[in-house]
């Protein structure tokens, strides 16, 4: 049964169809294979974003970014609040490690300055 195929047809502007076929050919594919890939991609739960979100402008950039982040978080079963908490935890962890490095560097600088002071005194 899996080998049975249906011929699907749809209407499209002839110039647009030629452009699509040429673009597919330039990528080493053909129009049919790309359309089949799209169908599989779509059936896997992926969705296209609207034209507004696909082409942000300076006026809607913040909304577009927020919408895309929200969609990505939603796809992963996360909320913005949960992600914010994770980021805060990561930042605190990294800041703690950075403070340790800065402390070690200060100690080394002080030791070098002491040695220089002793060398100058000689």
C-alpha positions in Angstrom: 0.0 0.0 0.0 2.8 2.4 0.8 3.9 2.3 -2.9 0.5 3.7 -4.0 0.8 7.4 -4.8 -1.7 10.0 -5.7 -1.1 12.7 -8.3 -1.8 16.0 -6.7 -2.4 19.1 -8.7 -2.8 22.8 -7.8 -3.0 26.0 -9.6 -0.1 28.4 -9.6 1.1 31.4 -11.7 3.2 30.0 -14.6 6.0 32.4 -14.0 6.1 31.6 -10.3 6.1 27.9 -11.1 9.1 28.3 -13.5 11.0 30.3 -10.9 10.3 27.6 -8.3 11.5 24.8 -10.6 14.6 26.8 -11.6 15.4 27.6 -7.9 15.0 23.9 -7.0 17.2 22.9 -9.9 19.9 25.4 -8.8 19.9 23.6 -5.4 20.2 20.1 -7.1 16.6 19.2 -6.4 13.3 19.3 -8.3 10.0 20.9 -7.6 8.3 17.6 -6.7 10.9 16.5 -4.3 10.8 19.9 -2.5 7.1 19.8 -2.3 7.2 16.3 -0.8 9.8 17.4 1.7 7.5 20.3 2.7 4.6 18.0 3.2 6.7 15.7 5.5 8.0 18.8 7.3 4.5 20.1 7.8 3.1 16.8 9.0 5.9 16.7 11.6 4.2 19.6 13.2 6.2 22.5 11.7 4.3 25.6 10.6 5.1 28.6 8.5 4.9 32.0 10.2 2.8 34.7 8.6 4.3 37.1 6.2 4.4 39.9 8.8 6.7 37.8 11.0 8.7 36.6 8.1 9.6 40.2 7.1 10.1 42.3 10.2 10.4 46.0 9.9 11.9 48.4 12.4 8.3 49.2 13.5 7.4 45.6 14.4 10.7 44.0 15.1 10.1 43.7 18.9 6.8 42.0 18.3 8.2 39.7 15.7 11.1 38.7 18.0 8.8 38.2 20.9 6.4 36.1 18.8 9.2 33.9 17.5 10.7 33.4 21.0 7.2 32.5 22.3 6.7 30.0 19.5 10.1 28.4 20.1 9.4 28.1 23.8 6.0 26.7 23.2 7.4 24.1 20.8 9.6 23.0 23.6 6.9 23.0 26.3 8.5 26.0 28.1 7.1 29.3 29.3 8.8 32.6 29.2 8.8 32.7 33.0 10.5 29.3 33.2 13.1 30.4 30.7 13.7 33.6 32.6 14.4 31.6 35.7 16.8 29.4 33.9 18.7 32.4 32.5 18.9 34.0 36.0 20.2 30.7 37.4 22.8 30.5 34.6 23.8 34.1 35.0 24.3 33.7 38.8 26.3 30.5 38.2 28.5 32.2 35.6 28.9 35.4 37.7 30.0 33.3 40.7 32.7 31.5 38.6 33.8 34.9 37.1 34.2 36.3 40.6 36.4 33.4 41.5 38.6 34.0 38.5 38.8 37.7 39.2 39.8 37.0 42.8 42.5 34.6 41.7 43.8 37.1 39.2 44.0 39.9 41.8 45.9 37.6 44.1 48.4 36.8 41.3 48.8 40.5 40.5 49.4 41.3 44.1 52.0 38.6 44.3 53.7 39.9 41.2 53.6 43.5 42.5 55.2 42.3 45.8 58.0 40.5 43.9 58.6 43.6 41.8 58.7 45.7 44.9 61.3 43.3 46.5 63.3 43.3 43.2 63.4 47.1 43.2 64.5 47.3 46.8 67.5 45.1 46.0 
